[in-house]
């Protein structure tokens, strides 16, 4: 993919606030045109700072890369970008329609175009009936809808949405997902910043997990879960406990001692683990599971289910924010220490 | 670029439109103009709607309706309403503009648009000044119509008040904008701006007091010197007459003889000497205050330019017996009425002797500095 095909192509983005709060540490990130990219991370991970740098609200300490083919910070490019900040505050004296038209005007959209676009967009986000009411009378969900409409008023090639479903009810969230899919279908890129991992999982093509200002992992959900999928073989209740059946069927894996630990190694080095009525095996290829099924059935075990289990985005997220040495969650927030030093795990 | 500027202007109009204070200020302006229109002048007094009130000094003043309305406009309309109460209301209305603009959640949206921060900031500042420009324009147009209809003269010179009041307000607004950026608080920026205004006012008052003291001292020197000369002449004449014995030499009396003959002369000479000794101190004090004042905006003097220009432009001469409004202090003055008139005239001349470039140029220089600093803060800050 060439540089112009990336909607966002960032390298070595650093941000140090007031010389001591290290918010971002060498972020490398690419968002392709026509994809929905999810940015996730705990509070203070630097997600909003990164988005603000792209939108020239915050100045980076160091930044290489481009947005829509232009260097980051190039103001005219922002005419092709839509943005909805977190905790946005629209002027109370404006109506929803006026909000959309005002920000369209600031983007340089001609008057007739922005009037037409505003009418279309308030329809798209389901605010037709409330479009001419003052913003101060809106609920949080309604403000979010208007916020999304204003982010699209300039018909942008790239849309950055910071917590767009914050305060929105399930129906509204579904509608917002549909809007995002609609935007993506038009070949536009969407950068979505959210805490609602299930929401992201449903719409995002790729995700990036930020932890303490660094990219902990990045890729499609498939890429991120590759090697982390496993099979679960569950037995139906019988005369013998499930663990005993599995031990008897796989004596070379778990040993003959019923008191031994329920963790073993399969031929080929994959891990097997006994958990309740099920056997968990770290296998990806379904062909590798067949002999296990045969062995269990040969021992008289009645198999109720065989499932391939993929880690959820939440699992990936929790893995990213957990210190592998201590198993404890890392501190939230940016580091207030020297660059390059990882913060300690939360007690 | 025009689309973006127009969008900001429209937004500012909507913001003002939503503020009660904007309409309250406009309503007060309307009431003041209506009050002006309700007043009338006759040869013997004034009229209020249909009621006539006789005033004993009216026949002396020879006040025509034209002069009456113009004076009401400059003295009360501009001198009190626009430059004091109206300005305070305008500050209250606009003080929240920058803190609201940079509030979290609002500023991100505006900064993320393809408008440079400098242009955004300066446009917002200019939009704030529109508030005052609109208020002053409405007031001046209404006054123009009242003076035209009731006074019978159409005087376009009155419109000079519009740019001058806007310039005067812009000094304070620039300070308010900087403080709003630094404190992010409407109340703090408003109170600190009013405090700055008070400081400028006190500086101006100190300037007038020092000018008064210096001129009073000079007048005292001149008058004492003239008195000494008169006393010397008269005493010498008396001495000469005392010598009119035949055969005595007709030599002029010596200074010692004169002083011996008139015991008030040494006292007058001592007074003159004291005044001369004090003069350098007044000069130094005056120089210090003028130097300090040069660095700050001259709010009072800018408004006095309206007096100076509008009166000239509108062909308004002073009322008979009216003192120049230089703000000279009269309390406890030991001077005679003639000396007081002379003093007022000199203070007036001194103040009017200051060039418009000094008054406006240095004030606008200060404003540019403050605005530049505010702009720098706005451009460099992370929001």
Interface residues (C-beta under 8 A of the other chain):
Chain A: X17 X52 X55 X56 X57 X58 X59 X75 X76 X77 X78 X79 X81 X83 X85 X87 X88 X89 X90 X91 X92 X93 X94 X98 X102 X103 X104 X105 X106 X107 X108 X109 X110 X111 X150
Chain B: X1 X3 X4 X6 X7 X8 X10 X11 X14 X15 X17 X18 X103 X104 X105 X106 X107 X108 X109 X110 X111 X112 X113 X114 X115 X116 X380 X382 X383
